[in-house]
Amino acid sequence: MLKITKVQRNSIAKDLGLEKGDEILAFDGYPCEDELDYLYYCESSSFTMTVRDGRGSGETTVTVEKDEGEDLGLEFEKHSEIRTCHNRCVFCFVDQMPKGMRESLYVKDDDYGMSFSCGNFVTLTNLSDEGLERIIRLRLSPLYVSVHTMNPELRVKLLRNRHAGKIVEQIDRLAKAGIQLHCQAVLVPNENDGEELKATARKLFAYYPTVSDLACVPTGLTKYRVGLYPIPDVDKTYSEKLLDIVDELNAEFGVNFVQPADEYFIKAERKLKPTEFYGGFEQIENGIGMTAKFLDEAEAALSELAVETQGGYSLKQPKKTLIVCGVSAAKALKELIENCNRAIGGLQAELLAVKNKFFGETVTCTGLLTGKDILEALLAYQAENGKVDEVLLSGDTMKEFEEVFLCGMTLGELRKKAGIAEIKVNRDGGYGFVRMLAENVAK
């Protein structure tokens, strides 16, 4: 059901007699659940709409005739409810979170609507037959699905949900209906890796290209796993074997269907794949190809800078810049920083690899660094090496549209406590990174 909050002037909805307070109950006889129904039917040129009068005078069904894609001119009361996760996955990151953080971090969403609109991964274990039919009817494509394994019994074990074994049937129905799927497998050593991973990849590739890819990502392990399912961390040897399996499968398939997380290359101390390997970077938010893309953009920006300045660029005012990042990123960025220092005269850039004390040192990605750990590292660095002119942070360390770290500290608080006015945030990839390094300090 959708409750109307505004009817635009001179709109189709106005001509139909719809008013603020009316409720849309159904489209073409199908129950209306949320705005996905509205958006789908607005693409059609003809459909029926069942409406409950906001003044209590009953229900009526109207026929809508319009141009394809033309909006009706309605706004609705926002839905705050999301479909939540019914699983108790052995590798669940939320179960490893400390107490006292902002409430949104503890929400386990498993909402196919958010998968379609935002790219969130869903397990489909809370999906009814009606929900599956709705996905197909509304053409909610692409979807991002946490498959983990196509072995029904093993999936039930890993997700600890008796409905988890339906994944084979669900993938089959969705793929045959033409719903594009991006899949992932969070790999638990000695469980869904090795031969099990090969079997999963082969079963999913049978639906290629409708099933577009399979991302392989390591389990995130924090220091708060007390009493939880024992999962070993991955090391260099494990990562090497995993990457060998990926290469073997992709050679068999003839396309780069299986895509490993950047973390495996860093731990295996192997060269990253070229950006072409990742296609359209559909799984970049999963840590797949993010590093390769960043480095490629940065090198392109350095080349562009050289062309703009006929091969020699120097800062008007020399500066010392600290690049704050996680332990994994520091290994990948080392060569790039050396290139930047050579290319930009007067720049003295250094990497500050921050150990994650908040979640535990097994968490090495930049995106899970907290303001508290960054502050401690900045204070320790300055105590030993003196003041710096500026600090560069990745936008991944903060909320998307706010300057707030996972621990609740704000960027303003970090600047004040660290005694560094010039703490800049880069949200523009490798290109923005180089351009920030090439800027002079404000003061």
Residue, then its C-alpha position, 0 to 999 in steps of 0.5 A: m500500500l502507498k499513501i499519497t502525500k502530494v499530487q502535482r498540479n496538471s498531472i495525470a494523477k490530478d486528472l484521475g481525481l487522486e488526492k492527498g491521503d488516498e491510498i494505492l492498494a493494487f496495480d492490475g489486481y496485484p497488491c501494491e507493496d511499495e514504490l517499486d510497484y509504482l515505478y514499474y507500472c509507470e513504465s507501462s502505457s496502460f494499467t489499472m489502479t485500485v485506490r482507497d479514498g482518504r476520506g473513507s468513502g470506499e475503494t475504486t479501480v481506475t484505468v490509466e492510459k498514458d505514454e510509456g515512462e510518463d510519471l503520474g505525478l505522485e509523491f508518497e509517504k516513505h516506507s521505513e520498514i525493510r526486509t531483515c535477515h533471518n539467518r545466523c550465518v557462521f561468518c556474519f560480520v554484524d555478530q562480531m560488532p562491539k556494543g555502543m555503536r550507532e544503531s544502523l550498524y546492527v541492522k541485518d537487511d536482506d531486502y531484495g528491493m534494496s538489492f535492486s535499487c542500491g546493490n545490497f547483497v541478499t540471501l533470498t532465504n526470507l523470500s516467499d514464492e509470492g516474493l519470487e514471483r513479484i521480482i520476476r513480474l516487476r523485472l527487478s534486475p539486476l539483483y546481488v545475491s549472496v549464494h556462498t555455495m550451491n550445495p544445499e546442505l552446506r548452505v543450510k549449515l553455513l547460514r544456519n537457516r533450514h530454508a537456505g537450501k532453496i537457493v538452487e531452485q531460486i537461482d534457476r527460476l530467476a535466471k530462466a526468467g531473465i533476471q540478471l544476477h551478480c553473485q558472491a561467496v564469502l569463503v570460509p576455509n575448509e567449508n565452501d572453498g576448494e572443490e566446493l567453490k569449483a562446483t558452485a562456480r560451475k553450477l552458476f556459470a551454467y546460467y551465464p551471462t544471466v548470472s554475470d559473475l561470482a565474487c569470492v571474498p574472505t570472511g571478515l574476522t574481528k576480535y569480538r568473535v568470542g564464542l562464535y563458529p571457529i574460522p581461521d584467517v587466510d594467509k599467503t599460502y591460502s590466498e595463492k591456492l585460491l587465486d590458482i583455483v580462480d585462474e583455473l576456473n576462468a580458463e575453463f569458462g573462457v571468461n573472467f566469471v570468478q572474481p577474487a577480492d583484492e585482499y587475496f592478491i595483496k596477501a599472496e603478494r601477487k600482481l593485481k589483475p589489469t582493469e580489463f579483468y573486471g569488466g564494468f566493475e559491477q562488484i567494486e563495492n565488494g572489494i573486487g577490482m577497487t585497488a586496480k581501478f584506483l591505481d589505474e586512475a591515479e597513474a592516468a592523473l599523473s600522466e595528465l598532470a605531466v602533459e598539462t605542465q610539459g613534464g615538470y610540476s612543482l608545488k608553489q609551497p612544499k608540503k609534507t602529506l600523510i596518506v592514512c590507510g589500512v594495512s592492506a592498502a599500504k602494501a598496494l599504494k607504496e609504488l604509487i606514492e613513490n611515483c607521486n613524489r617523483a612527479i610532483g616537485g616539493l611533495q613529501a608524501e608518506l603512507l601511514a598504515v593504521k592498525n585496526k585496534f577497534f575491530g582487531e588487527t585481522v581487519t586490514c581494510t581502510g573502510l573499517l578504520t575508526g576515527k579513534d584509531i586514526l587519531e591515535a596513529l596521527l598523534a603517535y606519528q607527530a610525536e615521533n616525526g613532527k608536524v605534517d602539513e596535511v592528511l589525506l583520508s579515504g571517503d570510505t572511512m566515513k558515512e556516504f553523505e556525512e563526515v562521521f566515522l564508524c565510532g561516531m567521531t566526526l571529521g571536525e573532532l579529528r582535526k581538533k584533537a589531532g591538531i591538524a587543520e588540513i585533513k582532507v577527504n578524497r571521494d573521487g578515486g585515484y584521480g581525486f587522490v593525485r589532484m589533492l596531492a598536487e594542491n598546495v596547503a591552504k595556509 
